[in-house]
Amino acid sequence: MCGIVGYVGSKQAYPILINGLYRLEYRGYDSAGIAIIDGDLKMYKTKGKVADLENFVSGKDIKGTIGIAHTRWATHGEPNDVNAHPHYSESKQLALIHNGIIENYASLKEELIQRNYTFKSETDTEVLVYLIEDIMEKEGVPLEEAVRIALNQVIGAYAIVVISKNDPDMLIAARKGSPMVVGIGDDDFYIASDATPIAEYTKEVIYLDDEEIVCVRKGEKIILKTIKNKVKTPYIQKLEMNLTALEKGGFEHFMLKEIYEQPTSILDSFRGRLDAKKGLVKLGGISDYEQKMAKAKRIIIIACGTSWHAGLVGEYLFEDLARIPVEVEYASEFRYRNPVLNEDDIIIAISQSGETADTLAAIQLAKSKGATIIGICNVVGSSIPRTTHAGTYTHAGPEIGVASTKAFTAQVTVLTLMALRMAQMKGTIEKSKFHHLLYELESIPSKVEEALKVDEQIKELARIFTFARNFLYLGRGYNFPVALEGALKLKEISYIHAEGYPAAEMKHGPIALIDREMPVVVIATNKGTYDKVVSNIQEVKARNGRIIAIVTKGDTAVKELADYVIEVPETDELFVPLVATIPLQLLSYHIAVMRECNVDQPRNLAKSVTVE
Ligand code: M6R
């Protein structure tokens, strides 16, 4: 979850490192720090955000052409100056940054304490840098070899970068279970947790695999090996990342920009994969596996958070269209449940970041039982797509706001394409309906564009409900996952307690919560169980609940009952989540802004959850 960045070359490292930290700040923002070699190995770190670090160093003349930097999401030890990364080795000759968790740090620390090492911080990371130095001294080996030996003693996940005062042209990096990208410049190298800090300097990158160590020196060739000492040939890839995607582009927050990008990001997620005129749905990434998918007796979708909500929409789509039974599992539960799996099972793993630790672990489990794993990910080159048998990228572009928005609609779009393709292959859908749905899907970007026009109206609503203490979100059928997603968005960025519920389940408990103080958001679009939802609205009204209804344009019945009505464009029931989610994203956004919450970096959260 932490962000790490490193540089070695001929340029001044500090501006590269600090800009890199800003780019990576969405990964964690409890503390930030930099280590730079300028004759001496100097370190600057502080609790708080990257801006706090910049304030802290202001006026200092930071020089040096090699350095490492870190933005932290605390795991071991509270967020404070001492626990902030980088960490020195005991002699202060080495500095190390780390993303992940060293699970056996306590026993390693104990051994080192017995040999008279004194620790300054409460972190697991400090143990690792002490261990590396200890190995160098004890075994008389160079730094790169000591790192390799140390990593063989470590249990857990890591992405690390180490520098040494005694070798001021060399960066050593390694990964296991946490992402790491190396950017290759003219005579310099960039290292980061993801490609966002690298994109403006080079398009040539190497994504490290688990248990790989890379050693880079200014002007020299990369040395890549495994922690078992097997030398490997680096596989250099072209980085395709648009720099404007990394900027706010005139919006106040990344989240708002990303909400507004959805007409384009949805289009990008089906571009080249859907041709309504020709009646074509083609997903190149899974073509070798689509026969197996179509024949599957069941599909299991694994994901976390918002991606799990997209998976729920996927369940409805696959069952409705392709008549394939689907189970949707929280990756974190699935992996510890001893699930019944076999070689016939198809697992669809959904993840924006492609790095979520629980999803990765669930994939490993399913793989070990022989299941076929299909990925739906957004971040190109991330760990999940490199672990799965096949997969499809969502192509939503970088999502920086911690609250996921455009990734959700892109995931739903890709799931829709998959379900349609399966239905076509299995013949479970009439030709005319298939064609109608393809045309309808092609029209979704313009309908999302239209749905965004309620922004001003939503702002008004947000003003009314800024200080609500609780919210209930209700929906049925395809709108149930939308209700869950609306509630998650609100709680994560505005810190208002919100629950999503299937509308009909309300009478089995949550109805007891309803009174004048309880805003109830009901997604009551005009298809599916519309009449039943109208009855549910009446039940809320009878108890004085305040109804905010998301309805189809032109609705009359709900308008008469609801206190506030937001219209979304008419579409097929299957595609309603793609349009009905938009006003809910906007509502959470505006409420959070009015409550003066940090929208893009909500407290306690990080964008990719790389710890279990
Ligand atoms: O990167 P992933 O899609 O695997 O992330 C899963 C969740 O951590 C993520 O969706 C999280 O719930 C978001 N903060 C929701 O907005």
Residues whose N, C-alpha, C, O or C-beta is under 5 A from the ligand:
A	BS01	M6R	C304 G305 T306 S307 I350 S351 Q352 S353 G354 T356 V402 A403 S404 K607 V609
